[in-house]
Amino acid sequence: MTHQPYSYVVIRYVPDSGAGEGLNIGVAVYSESARFLSHRIDSRYERLSNAFGHFDGPAFRRAVLNLVAAFRMSERSIANEPLFAGDRSFEEWLRSLMPDTGASLAFTSPRHGMTEDLEEEVLLLYDRMVESQKGHGDEAPRRDDAQVWRAYASHLSPKVSRALTTKSFETPVVKVEFAHAVKNGAWHVIQPVSMDFKRPESIQRKASQWVGTAVGLYGTQGLGSIFFLLGQPSGHRKAYERAKALLSQAPGRLEIIEEDHPDALNRRLLELMEHVDE
């Protein structure tokens, strides 16, 4: 896939330019070669009100609504006409959208990058620049591991389903129970892994946790293969691919199966049941 150059700015709320303190509220991404413009802005202001005294919520909301309207108009027209007239720069164009209205909106100097997917890059930048400031705890997935398991289990033959059981392993560093396992001399354990998160760092965190577990189990007597059954996210394709690559680096005998091929688990387990590991 072709890599596209792009520029982006971080949109900020800065109530006192002299003090320089502010919070990020959004991002805007522009690619001249791709005729692409997109933005993402958080119009909620509870954290701003909590962080800054004398916060003017109505003025802030009006300014954000006007800014969003200007972005949307330009995003609709950019495919048919140039974004800038003459030698006008991206920065100058942005500044015209945010005159000093007393709403304390500002933006950083443009930064630059390359990406295969501009839409995905907007989400990643927003998450990194804005969501990361909100102090989230662990995020719950849209689908949990049990729901991911059911998507694969519906493709299992009766022979495989009857052979499934639970299996626990305990080492000096980890203790884990697998709800689904098959024995054929060695134990082959099956772990559904939902990566269907709203935030890309949660996808990475989930993969890192299971890599850590695999490291702790490495070399455990009686353990054969670990099957990771992945539950794909509805977005964040790049984050998902990175997490999948991370999982593949875990030590031991690993097999990664994706939802595009749910019957692959049944096929592999039938193969394992036909011979005995020593």
C-alpha positions as CSV (number, residue, x, y, z in Angstrom):
1,M,0.0,0.0,0.0
2,T,1.2,3.5,-0.8
3,H,2.5,5.7,2.0
4,Q,1.0,9.2,2.0
5,P,2.7,12.2,3.5
6,Y,0.6,14.3,5.8
7,S,0.7,17.2,8.2
8,Y,-1.2,17.5,11.5
9,V,-1.7,19.9,14.3
10,V,-2.9,19.4,17.8
11,I,-5.8,21.7,18.8
12,R,-5.5,23.0,22.4
13,Y,-7.5,24.8,25.0
14,V,-5.0,27.4,26.5
15,P,-6.8,29.9,28.9
16,D,-3.7,31.9,29.6
17,S,-1.2,32.2,26.8
18,G,1.3,33.8,29.2
19,A,1.2,30.8,31.5
20,G,1.3,28.4,28.6
21,E,-0.8,25.8,30.4
22,G,-3.4,24.0,28.4
23,L,-5.0,20.7,27.5
24,N,-5.3,19.0,24.1
25,I,-8.8,18.8,22.8
26,G,-8.3,17.6,19.2
27,V,-6.3,17.0,16.0
28,A,-6.5,18.0,12.4
29,V,-4.8,16.0,9.6
30,Y,-4.1,17.2,6.1
31,S,-2.5,15.6,3.1
32,E,-2.1,17.7,0.0
33,S,-1.2,14.7,-2.3
34,A,-4.2,12.7,-1.2
35,R,-6.6,15.7,-1.1
36,F,-7.4,14.7,2.4
37,L,-8.5,16.7,5.4
38,S,-10.0,15.3,8.6
39,H,-10.3,16.3,12.2
40,R,-11.4,14.9,15.6
41,I,-12.3,17.2,18.5
42,D,-13.6,16.5,22.0
43,S,-16.3,19.1,22.7
44,R,-17.0,17.9,26.2
45,Y,-15.5,20.3,28.8
46,E,-15.8,18.7,32.2
47,R,-12.1,18.1,32.5
48,L,-11.4,21.6,31.3
49,S,-13.8,23.1,33.9
50,N,-12.1,20.9,36.6
51,A,-8.6,22.0,35.5
52,F,-9.1,25.7,35.0
53,G,-10.8,28.3,37.2
54,H,-13.2,30.7,35.6
55,F,-13.8,28.4,32.7
56,D,-16.4,29.7,30.3
57,G,-18.3,26.6,29.1
58,P,-20.8,28.3,26.7
59,A,-18.1,30.3,25.0
60,F,-16.0,27.2,24.6
61,R,-18.8,25.2,23.2
62,R,-19.7,27.9,20.6
63,A,-16.1,28.2,19.5
64,V,-15.8,24.4,19.0
65,L,-19.1,24.2,17.1
66,N,-18.0,27.0,14.7
67,L,-14.6,25.3,14.3
68,V,-16.1,21.9,13.6
69,A,-18.5,23.4,11.1
70,A,-15.6,25.0,9.2
71,F,-13.7,21.8,9.1
72,R,-16.7,19.8,7.8
73,M,-17.3,22.3,5.1
74,S,-13.7,22.1,3.9
75,E,-13.6,18.3,4.2
76,R,-16.6,18.1,1.9
77,S,-15.1,20.4,-0.7
78,I,-11.4,19.4,-0.7
79,A,-11.9,16.6,-3.3
80,N,-13.1,19.1,-5.8
81,E,-11.1,22.2,-5.1
82,P,-7.8,23.1,-3.5
83,L,-7.8,23.8,0.2
84,F,-5.5,26.8,0.0
85,A,-5.5,29.7,-2.4
86,G,-2.2,30.9,-3.8
87,D,0.7,30.5,-1.4
88,R,-1.4,30.2,1.7
89,S,0.0,27.6,4.1
90,F,-1.8,25.0,6.2
91,E,-0.9,27.0,9.3
92,E,-2.3,30.2,7.9
93,W,-5.5,28.5,6.9
94,L,-6.0,27.1,10.3
95,R,-5.3,30.4,12.0
96,S,-8.1,31.9,9.9
97,L,-10.5,29.4,11.4
98,M,-9.6,30.3,14.9
99,P,-9.6,34.1,15.4
100,D,-9.2,35.4,18.9
101,T,-12.8,35.0,20.1
102,G,-11.9,34.7,23.8
103,A,-12.5,31.0,23.7
104,S,-8.8,30.3,24.3
105,L,-8.4,27.8,21.4
106,A,-5.0,27.4,19.9
107,F,-3.0,24.9,17.9
108,T,0.6,23.6,17.7
109,S,2.9,24.2,14.8
110,P,2.3,21.7,12.0
111,R,4.0,18.3,12.4
112,H,4.6,15.8,9.6
113,G,4.5,12.1,9.0
114,M,3.9,9.2,6.6
115,T,1.1,6.7,6.8
116,E,-0.6,3.9,4.7
117,D,-4.0,4.8,6.1
118,L,-4.9,8.5,6.7
119,E,-8.3,7.8,8.4
120,E,-6.6,5.4,10.8
121,E,-3.9,7.9,11.5
122,V,-6.4,10.5,12.6
123,L,-7.7,8.1,15.2
124,L,-4.2,7.1,16.4
125,L,-3.1,10.7,16.7
126,Y,-6.3,11.7,18.6
127,D,-5.9,8.8,21.0
128,R,-2.2,9.7,21.6
129,M,-2.7,13.4,21.9
130,V,-6.1,13.7,23.5
131,E,-7.3,10.5,25.0
132,S,-4.0,9.8,26.7
133,Q,-4.4,12.9,28.8
134,K,-7.6,11.6,30.4
135,G,-6.0,9.1,32.7
136,H,-8.0,6.1,31.7
137,G,-7.8,2.9,33.6
138,D,-8.0,-0.5,31.9
139,E,-10.6,-0.3,29.2
140,A,-13.2,-3.1,28.8
141,P,-13.4,-4.5,25.3
142,R,-16.6,-4.2,23.2
143,R,-16.6,-8.0,23.0
144,D,-15.1,-10.0,25.8
145,D,-13.0,-13.2,25.5
146,A,-16.1,-15.4,26.1
147,Q,-17.9,-13.8,23.2
148,V,-14.9,-14.3,20.9
149,W,-14.8,-18.0,22.0
150,R,-18.4,-18.5,21.0
151,A,-17.6,-17.2,17.5
152,Y,-15.0,-20.0,17.1
153,A,-16.8,-22.7,19.0
154,S,-19.8,-22.6,16.6
155,H,-17.4,-24.1,14.0
156,L,-16.2,-27.0,16.1
157,S,-17.2,-30.6,15.3
158,P,-18.9,-32.7,17.9
159,K,-15.7,-34.8,18.2
160,V,-13.6,-31.8,19.1
161,S,-16.2,-30.3,21.4
162,R,-16.4,-33.5,23.4
163,A,-12.6,-33.5,23.8
164,L,-12.3,-30.0,25.2
165,T,-11.7,-29.6,29.0
166,T,-10.1,-27.1,31.3
167,K,-6.4,-27.2,32.2
168,S,-4.4,-25.2,34.8
169,F,-0.6,-24.5,34.8
170,E,1.4,-23.0,37.6
171,T,5.0,-21.9,37.4
172,P,7.2,-19.8,39.8
173,V,6.0,-16.7,37.9
174,V,2.5,-17.4,36.5
175,K,-0.6,-19.3,37.4
176,V,-3.2,-19.5,34.7
177,E,-6.3,-21.7,34.0
178,F,-7.3,-22.3,30.4
179,A,-11.0,-22.9,29.9
180,H,-10.4,-24.8,26.7
181,A,-7.7,-27.4,26.2
182,V,-7.1,-30.8,24.4
183,K,-4.7,-33.5,25.5
184,N,-2.9,-35.9,23.2
185,G,0.1,-36.7,25.3
186,A,0.8,-33.0,25.7
187,W,-1.7,-30.3,26.6
188,H,-2.8,-28.0,23.8
189,V,-4.4,-24.9,25.3
190,I,-6.8,-22.5,23.6
191,Q,-7.1,-18.8,24.6
192,P,-9.5,-16.4,23.0
193,V,-8.1,-12.9,22.9
194,S,-10.5,-10.0,22.3
195,M,-8.8,-7.0,20.8
196,D,-12.0,-5.2,20.1
197,F,-11.2,-2.1,22.0
198,K,-12.0,1.6,21.4
199,R,-8.4,2.7,22.1
200,P,-5.4,1.3,20.3
201,E,-3.1,1.2,23.4
202,S,-5.6,-1.2,25.0
203,I,-5.0,-3.6,22.0
204,Q,-1.3,-3.4,22.6
205,R,-1.7,-3.9,26.3
206,K,-3.8,-7.0,25.8
207,A,-1.2,-8.5,23.5
208,S,1.6,-7.6,25.9
209,Q,-0.2,-9.4,28.8
210,W,-0.5,-12.6,26.9
211,V,3.1,-12.5,25.7
212,G,4.1,-12.1,29.3
213,T,2.0,-15.2,30.2
214,A,3.5,-17.2,27.4
215,V,7.0,-16.2,28.6
216,G,6.1,-17.4,32.1
217,L,4.8,-20.7,30.8
218,Y,7.7,-21.4,28.4
219,G,9.3,-24.7,29.0
220,T,6.5,-25.9,31.3
221,Q,6.4,-29.7,31.3
222,G,3.3,-31.1,29.6
223,L,2.5,-27.9,27.7
224,G,2.3,-28.4,23.9
225,S,0.8,-25.6,21.9
226,I,-0.9,-22.3,22.8
227,F,-3.7,-21.3,20.3
228,F,-4.5,-17.7,20.4
229,L,-8.0,-17.0,18.9
230,L,-8.1,-13.3,18.0
231,G,-11.2,-11.2,18.1
232,Q,-10.5,-8.3,15.7
233,P,-11.4,-4.7,16.5
234,S,-13.9,-2.8,14.4
235,G,-11.2,-0.2,13.7
236,H,-7.5,0.5,14.5
237,R,-6.2,-2.0,11.9
238,K,-2.6,-0.8,12.3
239,A,-2.7,-1.3,16.1
240,Y,-4.2,-4.7,15.6
241,E,-1.5,-5.8,13.1
242,R,1.2,-4.6,15.6
243,A,-0.4,-6.5,18.4
244,K,-0.6,-9.6,16.3
245,A,3.0,-9.3,15.4
246,L,3.9,-8.9,19.1
247,L,2.0,-12.1,20.0
248,S,3.8,-14.0,17.3
249,Q,7.1,-13.2,19.1
250,A,6.1,-15.0,22.3
251,P,8.2,-18.1,23.0
252,G,7.0,-21.7,22.7
253,R,4.7,-23.4,20.2
254,L,2.2,-20.8,19.2
255,E,-0.6,-20.7,16.7
256,I,-2.6,-17.6,15.9
257,I,-6.0,-18.0,14.4
258,E,-8.1,-15.1,13.2
259,E,-11.9,-14.6,12.8
260,D,-11.5,-14.7,9.0
261,H,-10.8,-18.4,9.2
262,P,-12.7,-19.7,12.3
263,D,-12.9,-23.2,11.0
264,A,-9.0,-23.4,11.2
265,L,-9.2,-24.2,14.9
266,N,-11.4,-27.3,14.3
267,R,-9.1,-28.5,11.5
268,R,-5.9,-28.1,13.7
269,L,-7.4,-29.8,16.7
270,L,-8.6,-32.8,14.7
271,E,-5.0,-33.1,13.3
272,L,-3.6,-33.0,16.8
273,M,-6.0,-35.6,18.1
274,E,-4.9,-38.1,15.4
275,H,-1.4,-38.4,16.9
276,V,0.2,-38.3,20.3
277,D,2.9,-35.9,21.4
278,E,5.7,-37.5,23.3
